[in-house]
Amino acid sequence: MNNKILIIEDDKEISEMLKSYLVNEGFVICTAFDGEEGILKFLRKEFDLIILDIMLPKLDGMEVLNVIRKKSTVPVLIMSAKDTDVDKALGLGFGADDYIAKPFSMIEILARIKAAIRRATRYSKDTIKEQCTIEIGDLIININDFSVNKRGQKVQLTSKEFEILKLFCKNPKRVFTKAQVYSEVWEDEYYGDDNVINVHIRRLREKIEDDPSKPKYIKTLWGIGYKMGDLK
């Protein structure tokens, strides 16, 4: 079955260019030209990936992403002409899986799309392969249904946050550099963009730590990377 992609982009020239290229690559493409239309189409069908522009009429991309994340863990690739660390942090902090700046090459965006879908597919298949829970500190991590509970309360994580937590829990004695975290979780080459890792670690700590400024689960080893804290 061909993968289905929703493109939410108000620039019709860019949208049609992307659609034409991706259809030729074997994808099934649906387009929307403003935030409200994008949400309606997202709610009506299931997609394997969403390409989302930030600057949209009616509802901006961050509002659209917020709605998507309340309903689904579908991979979201943010696309925007605003290529600043603040915008990247905002987009990734809201639960985007990747970020690509305009102008972009078709080869690059195709590679990003395939990588995101491949990760999501493997993430889904892992539910069949792994049937176990990990208990560490006050956390219970269920590898089977990708859920996390802390003192009986469900902790809502994005797919990337869950994969980062699982990586440390399954390797409690190992120290990971940022490049190694990126390679393991994103399954892609690391280009030194620390902001992507920093945002995801910060967001994860905000959700699982009692005091994110004094983390006990994911420890920072300054100048080296991260490791799981010594918890029982």
FENBELJO-V577280 format. One record per residue. PHI is phi in degrees with one decimal (none if undefined). PSI is psi as a letter, one per 40 degrees, with the letter a starting at -180 (NA if undefined). D_FIRST is the distance of its C-alpha to the first C-alpha in Angstrom with 1 decimal. Layout:
BEGIN
phi: [PHI;PHI]
psi: [PSI;PSI]
d_first: [D_FIRST;D_FIRST]
END
This chain:
BEGIN
phi: [none;-72.2;-69.6;-104.3;-124.1;-103.9;-103.9;-109.9;-150.6;-81.2;-80.7;-65.2;-65.7;-65.9;-60.6;-68.4;-63.5;-63.5;-58.6;-60.3;-65.3;-72.9;-62.0;-64.2;-89.0;99.1;-89.8;-96.7;-115.3;-122.6;-120.2;-141.1;-114.0;-153.8;-62.6;-65.1;-65.1;-61.3;-64.0;-59.5;-69.9;-61.1;-72.8;-85.3;-134.9;-96.3;-122.7;-89.2;-164.9;-124.8;-100.0;-127.9;-79.6;-79.8;-88.0;-126.2;-74.5;71.5;-133.6;-78.3;-61.5;-66.6;-67.2;-63.5;-62.0;-60.6;-65.5;-59.4;-68.9;-74.9;-110.7;-155.4;-105.5;-53.8;-58.8;-122.8;-105.4;-78.8;-128.9;-157.5;-79.7;-89.2;-105.7;-117.7;-60.6;-63.4;-65.7;-63.2;-61.7;-63.5;-64.3;-70.3;-64.7;-80.7;112.2;-69.7;-90.6;-158.5;-141.1;-132.0;-94.1;-82.6;-77.3;-130.1;-93.0;-64.1;-63.5;-66.2;-67.9;-63.7;-63.2;-64.0;-63.2;-63.0;-65.1;-65.6;-68.2;-62.5;-63.7;-65.4;-66.0;-65.0;-58.9;-69.7;-66.8;-63.1;-63.9;-82.9;-75.7;-113.3;-130.8;-159.3;-123.4;-120.2;-111.3;-146.0;59.0;-93.6;-99.9;-120.4;-105.8;-97.5;-69.1;-71.2;-111.1;58.5;-109.6;-132.0;-122.8;-126.3;52.1;85.2;-105.1;-70.2;-106.4;-86.5;-111.6;-75.9;-60.6;-67.2;-60.8;-63.6;-64.1;-65.2;-61.0;-62.4;-57.8;-72.0;-65.1;-82.5;-133.5;-65.5;-98.5;-92.1;-95.8;-110.9;-74.9;-62.1;-63.1;-70.7;-60.6;-62.6;-62.4;-72.6;-88.8;-90.3;51.9;-146.8;-72.5;-88.0;-107.5;81.7;-85.5;-60.0;-59.7;-59.9;-67.2;-57.2;-64.4;-66.6;-64.3;-61.4;-64.6;-63.7;-61.9;-60.5;-92.9;-110.7;-90.1;-67.2;-133.2;-56.7;-76.3;-130.6;-66.8;-113.4;-89.2;-110.7;-91.2;-94.9;-106.4;-56.8;81.6;-120.9;163.3;-136.2;-151.5;-74.5;-67.4;-80.5;-117.6;-113.1]
psi: [h;i;i;h;h;h;h;g;h;e;h;d;d;d;d;d;d;d;d;d;d;d;d;d;e;e;i;h;h;h;i;i;e;i;d;d;d;d;d;d;d;d;d;d;i;h;i;e;i;h;h;h;i;d;g;i;i;c;h;i;d;d;d;d;d;d;d;d;d;e;d;i;e;h;h;h;h;h;h;i;e;g;g;i;d;d;d;d;d;d;d;d;d;e;e;i;d;i;h;h;i;i;i;i;i;d;d;d;d;d;d;d;d;d;d;d;d;d;d;d;d;d;d;d;d;d;d;d;d;h;g;i;i;h;h;h;b;e;i;h;h;h;d;d;e;f;i;h;i;h;f;e;h;h;h;h;i;i;d;d;d;d;d;d;d;d;d;d;d;e;g;d;e;i;h;h;i;d;d;d;d;d;d;d;d;e;f;i;h;h;e;e;g;d;d;d;d;d;d;d;d;d;d;d;d;d;d;e;i;d;g;d;e;g;i;e;d;h;i;h;h;h;e;c;b;i;i;h;i;g;i;NA]
d_first: [0.0;3.8;6.5;9.0;12.6;15.9;18.8;22.2;24.8;27.9;28.6;27.0;27.6;25.7;22.9;22.5;22.9;20.1;17.8;18.7;18.3;14.9;13.5;15.0;13.2;9.7;9.4;9.6;13.2;15.6;19.2;22.3;25.8;27.8;27.5;27.9;25.2;22.9;23.7;23.3;19.8;18.9;20.4;18.7;15.0;13.0;12.1;11.0;14.1;17.2;19.5;22.9;26.2;29.3;31.7;30.5;32.6;33.1;31.5;31.3;28.4;30.1;30.5;26.8;25.8;28.3;26.7;23.2;24.6;26.3;23.2;20.4;19.9;16.9;17.6;20.0;21.1;24.5;25.6;29.3;32.4;34.4;34.3;36.8;36.9;37.6;34.5;32.4;34.0;33.6;29.9;29.1;31.6;29.7;26.6;24.7;22.8;23.9;26.1;26.3;29.4;29.8;30.3;27.4;26.0;22.5;22.2;23.2;20.9;17.9;19.1;19.6;16.1;14.5;17.3;16.8;13.1;14.1;17.0;15.3;12.9;16.1;18.0;15.9;16.1;19.8;20.5;20.1;22.1;24.9;27.1;30.1;32.1;34.3;37.6;39.4;42.2;41.4;37.7;35.4;32.0;29.4;26.8;24.9;24.3;25.0;28.2;31.6;34.9;38.3;41.3;39.3;37.7;34.0;33.2;30.3;28.6;25.7;23.1;25.1;28.4;27.3;26.2;29.5;31.5;29.8;30.5;34.2;34.5;33.1;35.4;38.5;41.0;39.1;39.7;36.7;37.3;35.2;33.5;32.6;31.3;29.1;27.9;27.1;25.4;23.8;23.2;24.5;27.9;30.6;32.5;35.3;34.2;35.9;35.3;31.6;32.8;36.0;34.2;31.8;34.7;37.0;34.6;33.9;37.7;38.3;36.3;37.5;41.0;44.2;45.5;42.9;45.8;46.9;43.7;44.0;40.4;39.2;42.3;42.7;44.6;45.9;45.3;43.0;40.1;39.2;39.6;39.5;42.9;45.1;44.3;44.7]
END
